[in-house]
Amino acid sequence: MADIDYAIQATGLSKQFGSLVAVNNVDLNVPAGKIYGFLGPNGSGKSTTIRMLCGLLTPTSGSATVLGLDTRKEAEALKQKIGYMTQKFSLFEDLTVRENLEFVSTIYTLSGRTRKARVAELLTEFDLADRSRQYAGTLSGGQKQRLALAAATLHRPSILFLDEPTSAVDPQNRRDFWETLFELADQGATILVSTHYMDEAARCHNLAILDQGVKVADGSPRQLGKEITSQVIEVIAQDPNTARNCLSDESAITSITQLGVRLRVLMPKQQRDGVQLVQKRLGEAGIEAEVEAVFPDLEDVFVAVTELRRREDEGKQDSQGEAA
Amino acid sequence: MKTLLRIFAVMRKEFLQLSRDRLTFGMIVGIPLIQLLMFGYAINTDVRYLSAAYVDEADTHLSRQFVSELTATQVIDLKHRAASLQELDSLMDAGQISIGIFIPEDFDRRVIGNGRQIAQLLVDGTDPIILGVAQQLTAAPVAFDNQQRTSQQNRIVVRNYYNPERRSAVNIVPGLVGVILTMTMVLFTAVAIVRERERGNLEFLINTPVKTPELMLGKIFPYIVIGLLQLVIILSLGRYFFEVPIRGDYLHILWASLLFIATNLSLGLLLSTLATTQFQAMQMTFFILLPSILLSGFMFPFDGMPPLAQAIAEVLPLTHFNRLIRGIILRGADILSMWDELIALAVFMVVALVLSIARFRKRLD
């Protein structure tokens, strides 16, 4: 353990807004020089966690150190070392692309000569050179995103926080964007990126799955698939709808997701002979289908862990209801 | 060095944004022009040609001479000759006249028998300014011969200092400098930080190494230049258009104005840290602007206000600036002779600036 160099460490990080618990007791260990993902639906506490790690929000309880600096007490010292790309475009729409970058380079007090060179370098690197005199407000989603990333990396931070960077971007731009992220990681930067896209999460070295402010799982995508407490059975049926209706009555099955003609059926690992159970059910109803056990992908993991939590929650609420 | 560089960065950004914001730019020039023309031309406390009617029951040579004397003051514009007091009353009720003159049947005898009232002036007192003006009419001389007139003259003589022609513009233009600066300077900075919060820029800004005082100073400086620009517009229009005499030292005007501009900008910044939306910031500005216009001595003399209003006025920067600027421009006073007003403004500025820096957090919660 001791030889792993962690860029970010957090213990028991929580944030409460009034009665709403946005982030609940999150522990994090983010290794340096890697891409770390936060996967979760909207409102799962991804942005709030990132803001706490940047020192923009004060945790209600718990603590975090980023690059060895305490985010509560040493937030100012941290600013020079981190880059932050907000979810909403936060550069100045009434300044041109070049003016925005020049502003950022001056605010980070780069020396006169490096300032000019760095701005020019970024303009080429992020393919913005021919847009340099255009107002940032008139850029397309992909261009805005490139400008925001250029601004966030301008002072060569050792950690980059990216809050849903690809939410307003088309698929081709997303691919290019991830290429850039890997290049930055190769140069030694630690990248913490939040997303609600499974394919993006799958590209991360490590990730944490957040659900309603709670970290429900973390690890590498492969590891998460292995450690999942459910088994995944794929059903390919001519009429997936009837197959789905037939299987939904089976109590051992925790979730069924339809993908075209395929159904991905989740049930606890303890359930023995899952495949036979499904085959039997379908046979009884006279439905023809191919049934096969498969390796869980990230979506399965996500469904499995969030489903598990919902059940636990419901159980809790039931017992509370009874107590009342 | 780094501090200066960061202040410069914020300043340059503000200037660039300002130069592209046409509406704000229009306000910078438009507000002084509109206000000057409105207050300089339309608003006139030296009232003339009030609608009037009279009843002359005497109808003698002397009474007719008396009526023409009154007309000659230019204070009234005689519109009707009414037949009776009742008719005069109803004209007043209908709002057709604001002054009625009643000359009784025994007018001549009353004039000779010194000491008795010779005529009656009916005044629409709903507007105190008209009432005040009507007082001027009572000074109109009436007598059978000129010798007697001289003896009737007032024993106390008014000597009009600084404004012998009794022009309102002389009082209003220097006052407008402060009103316009309050209006625009407080509003611009009150909106300055809130706007960035609304547009999302602030989340980016506070994640950079820029320090709070650097951000605040960088935001204030460009508006100081704008404030001075407005000062030049108002003073040159006042000087060459409304012929307001500038008796004091221009340098003293500059120092007083600089201090006042900085005070207003700090006050605006403070509002900016209190408001969460631009609309709220504007509402708050209004709460400063309204008492400033009404209580600062700009519209009504400070000495005439009740003690409570005076106390409120003392905590408005405009009150102190009005004393300074009127003193310098109209009386040619030395700025240092009003050192207490300077200190009052400086205290306002420092308190507002310190409070806004303390209130502004480089955090979102």
HADDOCK unambig.tbl for C-alpha pairs under 7 A between the chains (distance, minus, plus):
assign (segid A and resid 56 and name CA) (segid B and resid 362 and name CA) 6.97 0.50 0.50
assign (segid A and resid 56 and name CA) (segid B and resid 363 and name CA) 4.43 0.50 0.50
assign (segid A and resid 56 and name CA) (segid B and resid 364 and name CA) 5.55 0.50 0.50
assign (segid A and resid 57 and name CA) (segid B and resid 363 and name CA) 5.77 0.50 0.50
assign (segid A and resid 57 and name CA) (segid B and resid 364 and name CA) 5.62 0.50 0.50
assign (segid A and resid 57 and name CA) (segid B and resid 365 and name CA) 5.61 0.50 0.50
assign (segid A and resid 58 and name CA) (segid B and resid 365 and name CA) 6.94 0.50 0.50
assign (segid A and resid 76 and name CA) (segid B and resid 209 and name CA) 6.67 0.50 0.50
assign (segid A and resid 79 and name CA) (segid B and resid 207 and name CA) 5.91 0.50 0.50
assign (segid A and resid 79 and name CA) (segid B and resid 208 and name CA) 5.56 0.50 0.50
assign (segid A and resid 79 and name CA) (segid B and resid 209 and name CA) 5.38 0.50 0.50
assign (segid A and resid 80 and name CA) (segid B and resid 208 and name CA) 6.84 0.50 0.50
assign (segid A and resid 80 and name CA) (segid B and resid 209 and name CA) 5.78 0.50 0.50
assign (segid A and resid 90 and name CA) (segid B and resid 200 and name CA) 5.05 0.50 0.50
assign (segid A and resid 90 and name CA) (segid B and resid 201 and name CA) 4.48 0.50 0.50
assign (segid A and resid 90 and name CA) (segid B and resid 204 and name CA) 5.83 0.50 0.50
assign (segid A and resid 91 and name CA) (segid B and resid 201 and name CA) 5.73 0.50 0.50
assign (segid A and resid 92 and name CA) (segid B and resid 201 and name CA) 6.61 0.50 0.50
assign (segid A and resid 94 and name CA) (segid B and resid 17 and name CA) 6.29 0.50 0.50
assign (segid A and resid 95 and name CA) (segid B and resid 17 and name CA) 6.85 0.50 0.50
assign (segid A and resid 103 and name CA) (segid B and resid 9 and name CA) 5.84 0.50 0.50
assign (segid A and resid 103 and name CA) (segid B and resid 13 and name CA) 6.94 0.50 0.50
assign (segid A and resid 106 and name CA) (segid B and resid 5 and name CA) 6.62 0.50 0.50
assign (segid A and resid 106 and name CA) (segid B and resid 6 and name CA) 6.34 0.50 0.50
assign (segid A and resid 106 and name CA) (segid B and resid 9 and name CA) 5.69 0.50 0.50
assign (segid A and resid 107 and name CA) (segid B and resid 6 and name CA) 4.91 0.50 0.50
assign (segid A and resid 107 and name CA) (segid B and resid 9 and name CA) 5.92 0.50 0.50
assign (segid A and resid 107 and name CA) (segid B and resid 210 and name CA) 6.38 0.50 0.50
assign (segid A and resid 108 and name CA) (segid B and resid 208 and name CA) 6.95 0.50 0.50
assign (segid A and resid 108 and name CA) (segid B and resid 209 and name CA) 6.42 0.50 0.50
assign (segid A and resid 109 and name CA) (segid B and resid 2 and name CA) 6.09 0.50 0.50
assign (segid A and resid 109 and name CA) (segid B and resid 5 and name CA) 6.55 0.50 0.50
assign (segid A and resid 109 and name CA) (segid B and resid 6 and name CA) 6.82 0.50 0.50
